[in-house]
Amino acid sequence: MPDVSVLGVSGTDLLAMKDEIAALGRAPSGDVRKPGFRACTARGPGGRLVGFAYGWEGGPGDWWWDIVAGAVSAEVRRRWFDDCFELVELAVLPDQRRRGIGGALHDALLALTERPHAVLSARDDATAALGFCAAKGWRAVHPGLRFPGNDAPFAVLVRDR
């Protein structure tokens, strides 16, 4: 990955990249104002955006956190959710995958938070994403979670930062 640089960026910077991020099929939102928001970008030759990742400090009152923390056992909630960082999005351009960029974004993002635990959800049928997460030390604590308005089952994953 010598031709790609990964850097931490602010929420304001991420919003300013909305057109570049759209090329990844994503759109940044007002979530950049959430407590503990952190983001990283990966840029290739010529400064081309080839990937990004972001998340924030999770807690009560956050839509995702409230649903997931309410679905897992009390033991899982205490162990993983009481002081967690939610990894919300990690995306890499398809032609840049399997080059270590996703792993570099993942590691750089988690290095930006002081929270001891990280949590995320991924579709149960997203085998590539789940394989990536397993290789990065994530483990499923609650498969088959269904979010309101979405019939697809999701796995809830956790790891120590």
C-alpha positions in Angstrom: 0.0 0.0 0.0 2.9 2.4 -0.5 1.0 4.6 -3.0 -1.9 5.3 -0.5 -1.9 7.6 2.4 -4.4 7.3 5.3 -5.1 10.4 7.4 -7.5 11.5 10.1 -9.9 14.2 9.0 -12.5 16.3 10.8 -16.2 16.0 10.3 -16.2 19.3 8.4 -13.5 18.1 6.1 -15.5 14.9 5.5 -18.6 16.9 4.6 -16.6 19.0 2.1 -15.7 15.7 0.3 -19.3 14.8 -0.3 -18.8 14.6 -4.1 -15.8 12.4 -3.8 -17.5 10.2 -1.3 -20.5 9.9 -3.6 -18.2 8.0 -6.0 -18.0 5.3 -3.3 -21.8 5.1 -3.2 -22.0 6.8 0.1 -23.1 10.2 1.5 -21.8 11.9 4.6 -24.5 13.4 6.9 -25.0 15.6 9.9 -23.7 12.7 12.0 -20.3 14.4 11.8 -21.5 16.5 14.7 -22.0 13.5 17.0 -19.9 13.3 20.2 -16.5 11.7 19.6 -16.9 11.7 15.8 -13.7 10.5 14.2 -12.9 9.9 10.5 -10.1 8.8 8.2 -9.6 9.0 4.5 -7.3 7.0 2.1 -5.9 8.8 -0.9 -4.1 7.3 -3.8 -1.9 8.7 -6.5 -2.9 12.2 -7.5 -4.9 12.6 -4.3 -7.8 10.4 -5.5 -10.1 9.4 -2.6 -10.0 5.6 -2.6 -11.6 5.0 0.8 -12.9 6.4 4.1 -14.1 5.3 7.5 -15.8 7.0 10.3 -17.6 6.5 13.6 -18.4 8.1 16.9 -18.7 7.4 20.7 -21.8 5.4 21.2 -24.3 5.8 24.0 -27.9 6.1 25.0 -30.0 8.4 22.8 -28.3 7.2 19.6 -30.7 5.4 17.3 -28.4 2.5 16.5 -27.0 2.2 20.1 -30.5 2.1 21.6 -31.7 -0.6 19.3 -28.6 -2.8 19.5 -28.0 -2.3 23.3 -31.7 -3.2 23.8 -31.3 -6.4 21.8 -28.2 -7.9 23.3 -28.0 -9.5 26.8 -27.3 -7.4 29.8 -23.9 -9.0 30.2 -22.9 -8.1 26.6 -24.3 -4.6 27.0 -22.2 -4.0 30.2 -19.0 -5.5 28.7 -19.1 -3.9 25.3 -21.6 -1.0 25.0 -21.2 1.0 28.2 -18.0 2.7 26.9 -17.9 2.0 23.1 -16.9 3.5 19.8 -19.3 2.8 17.0 -17.6 2.0 13.7 -20.3 3.3 11.4 -18.9 3.2 7.9 -15.8 1.8 6.1 -15.7 1.9 2.4 -13.1 1.3 -0.3 -13.4 1.7 -4.0 -14.0 -1.8 -5.6 -10.9 -1.5 -7.8 -8.8 -0.7 -4.7 -9.9 -3.6 -2.5 -7.6 -6.4 -1.2 -4.6 -4.0 -1.1 -4.7 -3.4 2.7 -6.5 0.0 2.4 -9.5 -1.2 4.4 -7.3 -2.6 7.1 -5.3 0.6 7.3 -8.5 2.7 7.5 -9.8 0.4 10.2 -6.7 0.6 12.3 -6.2 4.3 11.9 -9.8 5.0 12.9 -9.7 2.9 16.0 -6.4 4.6 17.0 -8.2 7.9 17.1 -10.6 7.0 19.9 -9.9 6.5 23.6 -12.9 4.3 24.0 -11.8 0.8 25.1 -14.3 -1.2 23.0 -15.6 -0.9 19.4 -18.9 -2.1 18.1 -20.5 -2.4 14.7 -23.2 -4.1 12.7 -23.0 -5.8 9.3 -25.5 -7.6 7.2 -25.5 -11.3 8.0 -25.1 -12.0 4.3 -22.1 -9.6 3.8 -19.6 -12.5 3.8 -16.7 -10.3 2.6 -17.3 -7.7 5.3 -17.7 -10.3 8.0 -14.6 -12.1 6.9 -12.7 -8.8 7.0 -14.0 -8.1 10.5 -13.1 -11.6 11.7 -9.6 -11.1 10.4 -9.4 -7.8 12.4 -10.5 -9.5 15.6 -14.2 -8.7 15.7 -16.6 -11.4 17.0 -20.3 -11.7 16.6 -22.4 -11.3 19.8 -25.8 -11.1 18.3 -26.6 -12.4 14.8 -30.0 -11.9 13.1 -30.8 -8.5 14.4 -33.4 -6.7 12.4 -33.5 -2.9 12.4 -36.8 -1.1 12.0 -37.6 -0.5 8.4 -35.1 -3.1 7.2 -36.0 -6.8 6.8 -32.3 -7.9 6.3 -30.8 -9.6 9.3 -27.6 -8.0 10.8 -24.8 -9.3 13.0 -23.7 -7.2 15.9 -19.9 -7.4 16.3 -17.5 -6.3 19.0 -13.8 -6.1 19.7 -11.4 -4.4 22.1 -10.0 -1.4 20.5 
